[in-house]
């Protein structure tokens, strides 16, 4: 590796610091995105459970009323 003077070393350090800051910003942004997606996923799961309960209640009511003969019999 060729020897580097002080100016080259400082420039390289500056570049590395910039890259590190970019990586930290990217990681922070990704963490925020994941947190929002997790919140949305939990909300979707709650809504799905609610709809499943409603469907089950509807099916049970249909079974109860399904034994009744139509009025024209």
C-alpha positions in Angstrom: 0.0 0.0 0.0 1.5 3.4 -1.0 2.2 5.7 1.9 -0.4 8.4 2.5 0.3 11.9 3.6 -1.7 13.6 6.3 -4.1 15.3 3.8 -4.9 11.9 2.2 -5.5 10.3 5.6 -7.8 13.2 6.6 -9.7 12.9 3.4 -10.1 9.1 3.8 -11.3 9.6 7.4 -13.8 12.2 6.2 -15.1 9.8 3.6 -15.4 7.0 6.2 -17.3 9.3 8.6 -19.7 10.3 5.8 -20.3 6.7 5.0 -20.9 5.8 8.6 -23.3 8.7 9.0 -25.2 7.6 5.9 -25.4 4.0 7.2 -26.7 5.2 10.6 -29.3 7.3 8.9 -30.3 4.4 6.8 -30.6 2.1 9.7 -32.6 4.6 11.7 -35.0 5.0 8.7 -35.4 1.3 8.3 -36.1 0.9 12.1 -38.8 3.5 11.9 -40.3 1.8 8.8 -40.3 -1.6 10.5 -42.0 -0.2 13.6 -44.7 1.4 11.5 -45.2 -1.9 9.6 -45.4 -3.8 12.9 -48.1 -1.5 14.1 -50.0 -1.8 10.9 -49.7 -5.6 11.0 -51.0 -5.8 14.5 -54.0 -3.6 13.5 -54.7 -5.9 10.5 -54.5 -9.0 12.7 -57.0 -7.4 15.2 -59.4 -6.6 12.3 -59.0 -10.1 10.9 -59.8 -11.7 14.2 -62.9 -9.4 14.6 -64.1 -10.4 11.1 -63.5 -14.1 11.8 -65.6 -13.8 15.0 -68.4 -12.0 13.1 -68.3 -14.7 10.4 -68.5 -17.4 13.0 -71.5 -15.7 14.7 -73.2 -15.3 11.3 -72.7 -19.0 10.5 -74.1 -20.0 13.9 -77.1 -17.9 13.3 -77.6 -19.4 9.9 -77.4 -22.9 11.3 -80.0 -22.0 14.0 -82.3 -20.5 11.4 -81.4 -23.0 8.7 -83.6 -25.7 10.4 -86.7 -23.6 10.0 -88.9 -24.4 7.1 -89.6 -21.7 4.6 -93.1 -20.1 5.1 -94.5 -21.7 1.9 -94.3 -25.2 3.3 
